[in-house]
């Protein structure tokens, strides 16, 4: 007997055009930034690990926090200035002597950039009902339809690392201002300012910045999105479940190189 679906969802056709309240992207831009010689700030005993190391290697870099501010551009209606500050965590392997197990030191640095995007015009006050205000019978503060900036980032690529004496002329100033989310990660939120060595890193960062605003739009609707796949409620034992998993062949036998494209070495004759 063939399986009978729980919900008959075979008929899919354009029913009507509906009005939806959603966010529309009015403008966007893509960036490929090379962040040169960012000075790393250390907390707790991480600076001591750097000062006493005979060798330091950068192991990773990640985006920890981002601050985004949007302001109107004077005398240019509809355009907005987006001020972005990125905060990075940098991990280092520090070696106190040759042929020893490295100790991990972590520091933080930041980068600021600004871009101008079009976000259209209009500033409407919005009031909406909610269960909290209904129960308290309190007046609700308005919301505004001003545009919002959205920043998409991937963790940066570490391009270069330099270790210099902290007294070297011309090195960037030490960054001492960080958001509370980063200060909560360290034991002592006071940055170390009397270290012997200064660490400068260069990072490669890819990002996309979007300017979006709430608006009402007409869109074609193809009925409700009813699920087509039935939930598989697995009640069998763990070993039976494991037997149904395919053997990971690629983990034991790596795939061969694809020779269809030899990159820069493929010289046409």
Residue, then its C-alpha position, 0 to 999 in steps of 0.5 A: x500500500x503506497x504511503x498516504x501523505x499527512x497533508x495533500x500538498x500536490x496542488x501548487x499554483x499562484x493564488x494571489x498577490x499579497x502585501x508583506x511588511x519586510x526589509x528591502x535592501x536599498x543599497x549595498x557594497x562589498x569590500x576587500x580590505x588589507x588592514x596593515x600593522x594593527x597593534x595588538x592589546x593584551x590583558x592579564x598575563x598574555x603580555x608576559x608570554x609575549x615578552x618572554x618568548x623567543x619565538x611567536x607564531x600567529x595561530x588564528x584571528x576571529x571577529x569578536x564584535x562589531x559596532x555599527x553607527x548610521x548617520x544622515x549625510x548633510x545636504x545629500x538627502x537619502x544617503x547615510x554614512x555607515x561607521x563600522x568598527x571591527x574588533x578582532x581576537x588574535x591568538x599566538x603560539x609563544x615559545x619560551x625556548x626552542x623545542x618546547x610546547x607553545x603557550x597560547x597568548x590572546x590579544x585584541x585589536x580593532x579597525x574602523x572604516x566608513x562608507x556611504x550608502x543610499x537608504x531612501x527617505x522617510x521617518x515614520x513613527x510606528x506603534x504596535x501592540x504587544x502582550x507586555x504593554x497590554x497587560x501593563x496598560x502603559x504607553x509604548x515608545x515609538x519605533x522609527x522607519x529609519x534605515x538600518x545597516x547590516x554588516x556581513x564579515x568572515x574571519x580575517x586572514x592573517x597576512x603578517x606579524x611583526x614583533x617590535x620593541x614597545x619603544x620603537x618610534x612610529x609604531x601605532x598607539x596602543x588601543x585601550x577602548x573595547x566593548x563590554x562583551x570583550x572585557x567580559x572575556x578577560x579576568x582583568x579588564x585593564x589592558x597592559x600598557x607597560x609591555x616590553x614588546x609590541x605586536x603588529x598584525x596585518x589582516x585581510x578582511x572581506x565584508x558586505x555592507x547593506x542598507x535596508x529599511x522596513x517597507x510594504x511590498x506586493x509579492x506573488x504568493x504560491x500558497x502556504x509553505x506546508x512541509x512536504x517531508x514527514x518527520x522520521x521519529x527514530x525509536x530504534x536503538x543507537x547501534x541500529x541507527x549507527x548501522x544506517x550511516x554510510x562509511x566515510x570513505x573520503x576520510x580514509x582515502x582522499x580524493x584525487x586532484x582535479x586536473x581539469x583546471x591547472x590554474x596559473x600553470x595552464x599555459x595555452x598554446 
